[in-house]
Amino acid sequence: MKHPERHRSERIGWLRAAVLGANDGILSTASLVVGVAAAHAARHDVVIAGTAGLVAGAFSMAAGEYVSVSSQADTEQADLSRERQELAADPAAEEDELAGIYETRGLDPDLARTVARQLMANGALAAHARDELGLTDELAARPLQAALASAATFAAGAGVPVLTVLLTPSGAEAFVVATVAVLCLIALGTMAARIGGAPVLKGASRVTIWGVLAMLATWAVGRLFGTMAG
């Protein structure tokens, strides 16, 4: 009978990419907008900067995530290929290895041998992938899925500060965008913590603190260069 219980670790692949994408979209674009607005740029220029940041960031996130997760997938496939060769060359030694793993986990030698033999008979590669290499279908690297999730969530997050600029009175862009971004980061951190089963306060605070620091830094840069240009 199939085990009906689902665990949060099954979500870790897409959750990581989605949270990273949305967080980067909000934070990097909001920081960019705040910096440009602090330099007393015209609203048109602020919108262009934010939109350019959205497009460039989405493609950058997709490319970076795809390359990173592809490298992980290549490593996993190389390990599986090597394990497949070892199983074909010396299945008895591989059975010994699997039995030894189960013994270290607390099974007595006879039971460990029985479990190893039965699992080898019903899928030797799967048994070694799971128990020797730590690879499972739920946690397997999926480059395209990670890339698309990162790009989509970055664009969604980056759209918030861009839209905020369009709806904000001229001259107040930096303050309003920063405020909206902080609120979104708090909500994002809270949501990610709830989905992942982590403490909500911890999840929200660590995202927000870094976000505030980033926007303060770009605001200072914008003010500095705005003053010099003036």
C-alpha positions as CSV (number, residue, x, y, z in Angstrom):
1,M,0.0,0.0,0.0
2,K,1.3,3.4,-0.9
3,H,2.3,5.6,2.0
4,P,-0.2,8.5,2.1
5,E,1.9,10.9,4.2
6,R,3.6,13.8,2.5
7,H,6.6,15.6,3.9
8,R,7.9,19.2,3.5
9,S,11.2,18.0,2.1
10,E,9.4,17.0,-1.1
11,R,8.8,20.7,-1.7
12,I,12.4,21.8,-1.2
13,G,13.4,21.9,-4.9
14,W,10.7,24.2,-6.2
15,L,10.3,26.1,-2.9
16,R,14.0,27.1,-2.9
17,A,13.8,28.3,-6.5
18,A,10.5,30.1,-6.0
19,V,11.4,31.8,-2.8
20,L,14.9,32.8,-4.1
21,G,13.3,34.2,-7.3
22,A,10.6,36.2,-5.6
23,N,12.9,37.5,-3.0
24,D,15.5,38.6,-5.5
25,G,12.8,40.1,-7.7
26,I,11.4,42.3,-5.0
27,L,14.7,43.2,-3.3
28,S,17.0,43.9,-6.3
29,T,14.4,45.8,-8.3
30,A,13.1,47.8,-5.3
31,S,16.7,48.6,-4.3
32,L,17.4,49.7,-7.9
33,V,14.3,51.9,-8.0
34,V,15.0,53.4,-4.6
35,G,18.6,54.2,-5.6
36,V,17.6,55.8,-8.9
37,A,14.7,57.7,-7.3
38,A,17.0,59.0,-4.5
39,A,19.2,60.5,-7.2
40,H,16.2,62.8,-8.1
41,A,15.7,61.0,-11.5
42,A,12.5,61.6,-13.4
43,R,9.7,59.1,-13.0
44,H,10.2,58.0,-16.6
45,D,13.8,57.1,-15.9
46,V,12.9,55.3,-12.7
47,V,10.3,53.2,-14.5
48,I,12.8,52.4,-17.3
49,A,15.4,51.3,-14.7
50,G,13.0,49.2,-12.9
51,T,11.7,47.5,-16.0
52,A,15.2,46.9,-17.3
53,G,16.1,45.4,-14.0
54,L,13.0,43.1,-14.1
55,V,13.8,41.7,-17.6
56,A,17.6,41.3,-17.0
57,G,17.1,39.8,-13.6
58,A,14.5,37.3,-14.7
59,F,16.8,36.0,-17.5
60,S,19.8,36.1,-15.1
61,M,18.0,34.1,-12.5
62,A,16.8,31.5,-15.0
63,A,20.3,31.1,-16.5
64,G,22.0,30.9,-13.1
65,E,19.5,28.4,-11.7
66,Y,19.6,26.3,-14.8
67,V,23.4,26.1,-14.8
68,S,23.6,25.4,-11.1
69,V,20.9,22.7,-11.0
70,S,22.2,21.2,-14.2
71,S,25.6,20.7,-12.6
72,Q,23.9,19.0,-9.7
73,A,21.9,16.8,-12.1
74,D,25.1,15.9,-14.0
75,T,26.8,14.8,-10.7
76,E,23.8,12.7,-9.8
77,Q,23.7,11.0,-13.2
78,A,27.5,10.3,-13.0
79,D,27.0,8.7,-9.6
80,L,24.1,6.6,-10.9
81,S,26.1,5.5,-13.9
82,R,29.0,4.5,-11.8
83,E,26.7,2.6,-9.4
84,R,25.1,0.8,-12.4
85,Q,28.5,-0.3,-13.6
86,E,29.5,-1.6,-10.2
87,L,26.2,-3.5,-9.9
88,A,26.8,-5.2,-13.2
89,A,30.5,-6.0,-12.4
90,D,30.1,-7.3,-8.9
91,P,26.5,-7.6,-7.5
92,A,27.6,-9.7,-4.5
93,A,30.0,-6.9,-3.3
94,E,27.2,-4.4,-3.8
95,E,24.9,-6.5,-1.7
96,D,27.5,-6.7,1.0
97,E,27.8,-2.9,0.9
98,L,24.1,-2.4,1.2
99,A,23.8,-4.9,4.1
100,G,26.6,-3.0,5.8
101,I,24.7,0.3,5.5
102,Y,21.7,-1.3,7.1
103,E,23.8,-2.7,9.9
104,T,25.2,0.8,10.7
105,R,21.6,2.0,11.0
106,G,20.8,-0.5,13.7
107,L,19.7,-3.8,12.0
108,D,21.2,-7.0,13.1
109,P,23.4,-8.7,10.5
110,D,20.9,-11.4,9.4
111,L,18.1,-8.9,9.0
112,A,20.3,-6.4,7.2
113,R,21.3,-9.2,4.8
114,T,17.7,-10.2,4.2
115,V,16.6,-6.6,3.6
116,A,19.5,-5.9,1.3
117,R,18.8,-9.1,-0.7
118,Q,15.1,-8.3,-1.1
119,L,15.7,-4.7,-2.1
120,M,18.4,-5.7,-4.6
121,A,16.0,-8.2,-6.2
122,N,13.3,-5.5,-6.6
123,G,15.4,-2.7,-7.8
124,A,19.1,-2.8,-7.0
125,L,20.0,0.6,-8.5
126,A,17.1,2.4,-6.8
127,A,18.1,0.8,-3.4
128,H,21.7,2.0,-3.8
129,A,20.7,5.4,-5.1
130,R,18.5,6.0,-2.1
131,D,20.5,4.4,0.7
132,E,24.1,4.7,-0.5
133,L,24.0,7.9,-2.5
134,G,21.1,9.7,-0.8
135,L,19.2,10.3,-4.1
136,T,15.4,10.2,-4.3
137,D,12.9,11.1,-7.0
138,E,11.5,13.9,-4.7
139,L,14.8,15.6,-4.2
140,A,16.2,15.0,-7.7
141,A,17.7,18.0,-9.5
142,R,15.3,19.4,-12.2
143,P,17.1,22.2,-14.0
144,L,14.3,23.4,-16.3
145,Q,11.7,23.4,-13.5
146,A,14.1,25.4,-11.3
147,A,14.9,27.8,-14.1
148,L,11.3,28.5,-15.0
149,A,10.3,28.9,-11.4
150,S,13.1,31.3,-10.7
151,A,12.4,33.4,-13.8
152,A,8.6,33.5,-13.2
153,T,8.8,34.3,-9.5
154,F,11.6,36.9,-10.0
155,A,9.4,38.7,-12.6
156,A,6.4,38.6,-10.3
157,G,8.4,40.0,-7.5
158,A,10.1,42.6,-9.6
159,G,6.7,43.8,-11.0
160,V,5.7,45.0,-7.5
161,P,8.2,47.9,-7.2
162,V,7.7,48.8,-10.9
163,L,3.9,49.0,-10.5
164,T,4.3,50.9,-7.2
165,V,6.3,53.6,-9.0
166,L,3.6,54.0,-11.6
167,L,1.0,54.5,-8.9
168,T,3.0,56.7,-6.5
169,P,3.0,60.5,-6.6
170,S,6.1,62.1,-8.1
171,G,8.8,62.7,-5.5
172,A,7.7,60.0,-3.1
173,E,8.8,57.0,-5.1
174,A,11.8,56.0,-2.9
175,F,9.9,56.0,0.4
176,V,6.7,54.3,-1.0
177,V,8.6,51.6,-2.9
178,A,10.8,50.8,0.1
179,T,7.8,50.5,2.3
180,V,5.9,48.3,-0.1
181,A,9.0,46.2,-0.6
182,V,9.5,45.6,3.1
183,L,5.9,44.6,3.6
184,C,6.2,42.2,0.6
185,L,9.4,40.7,2.0
186,I,7.8,40.1,5.4
187,A,4.8,38.4,3.7
188,L,7.2,36.3,1.5
189,G,9.3,35.3,4.5
190,T,6.3,34.3,6.5
191,M,4.8,32.3,3.6
192,A,8.0,30.5,3.0
193,A,8.4,29.7,6.6
194,R,4.9,28.3,6.9
195,I,5.3,26.1,3.8
196,G,8.7,24.9,4.9
197,G,7.6,24.3,8.5
198,A,10.2,26.8,9.9
199,P,9.6,29.4,12.7
200,V,7.6,32.3,11.1
201,L,9.4,35.1,13.0
202,K,12.8,33.8,12.0
203,G,11.8,33.3,8.4
204,A,10.3,36.8,8.0
205,S,13.0,38.7,10.0
206,R,16.0,37.3,8.1
207,V,14.6,38.3,4.8
208,T,13.4,41.7,6.0
209,I,16.7,42.7,7.7
210,W,18.8,42.0,4.6
211,G,16.2,43.8,2.4
212,V,16.3,46.9,4.5
213,L,20.1,47.0,4.5
214,A,20.2,46.6,0.7
215,M,17.7,49.4,0.1
216,L,19.4,51.7,2.6
217,A,22.7,51.1,0.8
218,T,21.3,51.9,-2.7
219,W,19.4,54.9,-1.3
220,A,22.7,56.3,0.1
221,V,24.4,55.7,-3.3
222,G,21.6,57.4,-5.1
223,R,21.7,60.4,-2.8
224,L,25.4,60.7,-3.1
225,F,25.5,60.7,-6.9
226,G,22.4,62.8,-7.1
227,T,24.1,65.5,-5.0
228,M,27.3,65.3,-7.0
229,A,25.3,65.6,-10.3
230,G,23.5,68.6,-8.9
